[in-house]
Amino acid sequence: MPNPTTPATAEVAPLRPRVDIPVCDPAPDAKAQKKAFERGQFLVRQDACDTLAKEIRTAEENRQLTPGLASVTHIMAKGARSDILTAMHAMVSKAEPKKAQVILASLEASFEDCPDDPTLAYILAMAHVDLAQLWRGASRVRDLAPQRRDAFDTHIQAAAALADRYDPFELDSPLWAEVRCAVLEADPRPAQRVSDDFEDLIDLDPTNPSHLLALGRELLPRNHGTLELLDIQARRQVALLKDIWGTGAYTWVFMGALQIDPSAFRRVEPELFVEGMHDILGRHPSQHMANVMAAFSGLTIAAPSEDNSSRMRLMDCFSWILQDHLRELHPLIWALAPVPGKPNMCLGDDVDLVKFGTTRAIGSIAQHFAPALDAGRRLVFTPDGLQLR
C-alpha cells in the first residue's frame, strides 16, 4: 500500500474485546478521486478552461476510472464546479434565487473563451442540475414551495436545453448521456424515458458501476419506475453486460435500489444477487470492492429480519465477504455508505470521516461476531484471512 497501515484499534476503542484489522487511509481510490477533483478545481481557479476541457475529454475518451471504478471525468468536472456549488449553497440557504443565478452566471462567463466546447457546456449543464437539486433538497418536486419550485424548474429546464444541443453518441460522450439522465424530471413523462436513457448511458460506459446503481435508484416507485420494471431492467442488464460483469449487473442495479429503499427486497431474487456479488468480487478482487460489498451487507441493509427472508440471505453474505475477501478497512467507504432512513454523509460535513467510517466498520464487525467476542475471543484480520483467537 502507498502508506503504512495502522490497526483499527489504534483509532477506535471497541465496545467489545479487540477487533484487529489494518486501516488503509488514504486508500488508493480516495487518493485518485482527490487528485482528479483538485485538478478540476485548480484549472477553473486558474481560468485554464481550454486545458480543463482537453484533460476531461482525454479522460473521457479513455473511459478512465479510479481504482474503485469511479469516472475520472465525472470527478474532475465536479471539482471544476465545486467552488460555485459552495457559493450557490449559501445563497439557497438564504432563499436568494437571483443571487444564486448570478453566481452560476459567473461560471458561464469564465468559459467565454471556449463558447462551443461540449465539455465545458457539460460542466455548465451539471451546475444547473446541482443548483436545481439544492432548491429541491430532500423534498419531492410536487411538494416544493412556489419559490423553490420555480427555481428548480428554471435550472432543470436550462440543463435540459443544453442536453438537447449535444448528442451523446455523436460525441461518444458518457458525460452528455449522464446529463440526459439527470434532467429526467424536466420531461412531462419521465417514466417513459428512464430505461432508454440509462441504457444509452450504460452502453457508452459499461465498466462504470455507478450508472447501474443510479438506474436502480431511478427505477424505484418513489422516482420514475416500479418494482416490476426494476426487476426487468436488472435482468436485462445481465444479458447486455454478461461479458463485463457476469451476473454482477443484476447486483449493482438492485444494490442501488436497496441502498435507499428496503421495499426493493420484495422483488430481489436473493440467489441471483449473491451470485452477482461473487462475480463482481471475482472480476475485481480489490480491497476497495471487498469494503464496498462488506459495507453494503454488514451496514446498509443490516436490520432485524425473519429467517429465510431475502434480507437475511443478503445479510448472511457479510460472513463470507469478511472471511474470504476483507483484509483491511477503507474508512471512507464505510463513512459514506448509505443507510436507508439516515442522512447521507458528505465530504463537506464537519466530521472526521476516517474516524466515523472506522467506528461504523468495527461496530458492524463486532456486532456480527458478538457471541465469540463476548466470550473473550479476539478477531484478527490477516493476509491469509480472518482468525478468531
Backbone hydrogen bonds, N-H to C=O, Kabsch-Sander energy under -0.5 kcal/mol:
donor,donor_aa,acceptor,acceptor_aa,energy
6,T,23,V,-1.3
8,A,21,I,-2.2
10,A,7,P,-1.7
11,E,7,P,-0.5
11,E,8,A,-1.6
12,V,8,A,-2.2
20,D,18,R,-0.5
20,D,379,L,-3.4
21,I,19,V,-0.7
23,V,6,T,-2.6
24,C,22,P,-0.5
24,C,329,L,-3.0
25,D,23,V,-0.8
31,K,27,A,-2.4
32,A,28,P,-2.2
33,Q,29,D,-2.7
34,K,30,A,-2.3
35,K,31,K,-2.2
36,A,32,A,-2.2
37,F,33,Q,-2.7
38,E,34,K,-2.6
39,R,35,K,-1.8
40,G,36,A,-2.1
41,Q,37,F,-2.2
42,F,38,E,-2.6
43,L,39,R,-2.3
44,V,40,G,-1.6
45,R,41,Q,-2.1
46,Q,42,F,-1.6
47,D,44,V,-1.8
48,A,43,L,-2.8
49,C,47,D,-1.1
52,L,48,A,-2.5
53,A,49,C,-2.6
54,K,50,D,-2.1
55,E,51,T,-2.6
56,I,52,L,-2.4
57,R,53,A,-2.5
58,T,54,K,-2.4
59,A,55,E,-2.1
60,E,56,I,-2.3
61,E,57,R,-2.8
62,N,58,T,-1.7
63,R,60,E,-1.3
64,Q,59,A,-2.6
66,T,70,A,-2.5
69,L,66,T,-2.4
72,V,64,Q,-2.4
73,T,64,Q,-0.5
75,I,71,S,-1.9
76,M,72,V,-2.7
77,A,73,T,-2.3
78,K,74,H,-1.9
79,G,75,I,-2.4
80,A,76,M,-2.1
81,R,77,A,-1.2
82,S,79,G,-1.1
85,L,81,R,-1.9
86,T,82,S,-2.1
87,A,83,D,-1.9
88,M,84,I,-2.9
89,H,85,L,-2.4
90,A,86,T,-1.5
91,M,87,A,-1.5
92,V,88,M,-2.6
93,S,89,H,-2.3
94,K,90,A,-0.8
95,A,92,V,-1.8
96,E,91,M,-2.4
100,A,96,E,-2.0
101,Q,97,P,-2.0
102,V,98,K,-2.0
103,I,99,K,-1.9
104,L,100,A,-2.0
105,A,101,Q,-2.5
106,S,102,V,-1.3
107,L,103,I,-0.9
107,L,104,L,-0.7
108,E,104,L,-1.6
109,A,105,A,-2.3
110,S,106,S,-1.5
111,F,107,L,-0.7
111,F,108,E,-1.0
112,E,109,A,-1.6
114,C,111,F,-1.9
117,D,114,C,-1.4
121,A,117,D,-2.0
122,Y,118,P,-1.8
123,I,119,T,-1.8
124,L,120,L,-2.1
125,A,121,A,-2.8
126,M,122,Y,-2.7
127,A,123,I,-1.6
128,H,124,L,-1.9
129,V,125,A,-1.9
130,D,126,M,-2.8
131,L,127,A,-2.3
132,A,128,H,-2.6
133,Q,129,V,-2.5
134,L,130,D,-1.9
135,W,131,L,-2.0
136,R,132,A,-1.8
137,G,133,Q,-2.8
139,S,136,R,-1.5
143,D,140,R,-1.5
144,L,141,V,-1.7
149,R,145,A,-2.9
150,D,146,P,-2.7
151,A,147,Q,-2.1
152,F,148,R,-2.8
153,D,149,R,-2.8
154,T,150,D,-2.4
155,H,151,A,-1.9
156,I,152,F,-2.5
157,Q,153,D,-2.2
158,A,154,T,-1.5
159,A,155,H,-2.1
160,A,156,I,-1.9
161,A,157,Q,-2.3
162,L,158,A,-1.7
163,A,159,A,-2.2
164,D,160,A,-1.8
165,R,161,A,-0.5
165,R,162,L,-1.3
166,Y,162,L,-0.6
166,Y,163,A,-0.9
171,L,167,D,-2.0
173,S,168,P,-3.0
177,A,173,S,-1.4
178,E,174,P,-2.2
179,V,175,L,-1.7
180,R,176,W,-1.8
181,C,177,A,-1.5
182,A,178,E,-2.0
183,V,179,V,-1.4
184,L,181,C,-1.0
186,A,183,V,-2.1
187,D,184,L,-1.9
192,Q,189,R,-1.3
193,R,190,P,-1.6
194,V,190,P,-2.0
197,D,193,R,-3.0
198,F,194,V,-2.1
199,E,195,S,-2.0
200,D,196,D,-2.1
201,L,197,D,-1.9
202,I,198,F,-2.8
203,D,199,E,-2.4
204,L,200,D,-1.8
205,D,201,L,-1.2
208,N,205,D,-1.3
211,H,208,N,-1.1
212,L,208,N,-0.6
213,L,209,P,-2.3
214,A,210,S,-2.3
215,L,211,H,-2.1
216,G,212,L,-2.0
217,R,213,L,-1.9
218,E,214,A,-2.5
219,L,215,L,-1.6
220,L,217,R,-1.3
223,N,220,L,-1.8
224,H,218,E,-2.4
225,G,220,L,-1.9
230,L,226,T,-2.4
231,D,227,L,-2.0
232,I,228,E,-2.3
233,Q,229,L,-2.8
234,A,230,L,-2.2
235,R,231,D,-2.0
236,R,232,I,-2.1
237,Q,233,Q,-2.4
238,V,234,A,-1.1
239,A,235,R,-1.6
240,L,236,R,-2.1
241,L,237,Q,-2.4
244,I,241,L,-0.9
245,W,241,L,-3.1
246,G,241,L,-0.7
246,G,242,K,-1.7
248,G,245,W,-2.8
250,Y,247,T,-1.1
251,T,247,T,-1.0
252,W,248,G,-2.6
253,V,249,A,-2.2
254,F,250,Y,-2.3
255,M,251,T,-2.6
256,G,252,W,-2.2
257,A,253,V,-1.4
258,L,254,F,-3.0
259,Q,255,M,-2.0
260,I,257,A,-1.3
261,D,257,A,-2.0
264,A,261,D,-1.8
265,F,262,P,-2.1
266,R,263,S,-1.9
267,R,264,A,-1.6
268,V,264,A,-1.4
273,F,269,E,-2.3
274,V,270,P,-2.8
275,E,271,E,-2.3
276,G,272,L,-2.0
277,M,273,F,-1.9
278,H,274,V,-2.2
279,D,275,E,-2.1
280,I,276,G,-2.6
281,L,277,M,-2.5
282,G,278,H,-2.1
283,R,279,D,-2.1
284,H,280,I,-2.4
286,S,284,H,-1.9
290,A,286,S,-2.0
291,N,287,Q,-2.2
292,V,288,H,-2.1
293,M,289,M,-2.5
294,A,290,A,-2.2
295,A,291,N,-2.8
296,F,292,V,-1.8
297,S,293,M,-2.4
298,G,294,A,-2.7
299,L,295,A,-1.4
300,T,295,A,-2.3
301,I,296,F,-2.0
309,S,306,E,-1.7
313,R,309,S,-2.1
314,L,310,S,-1.9
315,M,311,R,-2.6
316,D,312,M,-2.1
317,C,314,L,-1.1
318,F,315,M,-1.8
319,S,316,D,-1.2
320,W,316,D,-0.7
321,I,317,C,-2.3
322,L,318,F,-2.3
323,Q,319,S,-2.5
324,D,320,W,-2.9
325,H,321,I,-1.9
326,L,321,I,-2.4
329,L,22,P,-3.2
333,I,330,H,-1.1
334,W,330,H,-1.0
335,A,331,P,-2.6
336,L,332,L,-2.3
337,A,333,I,-0.6
342,K,339,V,-2.3
349,D,346,C,-2.0
351,V,349,D,-2.2
353,L,351,V,-1.3
356,F,352,D,-2.8
357,G,353,L,-3.0
358,T,354,V,-2.3
359,T,355,K,-2.4
360,R,356,F,-2.3
361,A,357,G,-2.4
362,I,358,T,-2.9
363,G,359,T,-2.4
364,S,360,R,-2.3
365,I,361,A,-2.7
366,A,362,I,-3.0
367,Q,363,G,-2.2
368,H,364,S,-1.8
369,F,365,I,-1.8
370,A,367,Q,-1.2
373,L,369,F,-2.5
374,D,370,A,-3.1
375,A,371,P,-1.1
376,G,373,L,-1.7
377,R,372,A,-2.3
379,L,18,R,-1.8
380,V,378,R,-0.6
380,V,387,Q,-3.2
381,F,20,D,-2.7
382,T,380,V,-0.6
382,T,385,G,-2.1
385,G,382,T,-1.7
386,L,323,Q,-0.6
387,Q,380,V,-2.8
389,R,378,R,-3.3
389,R,387,Q,-0.5
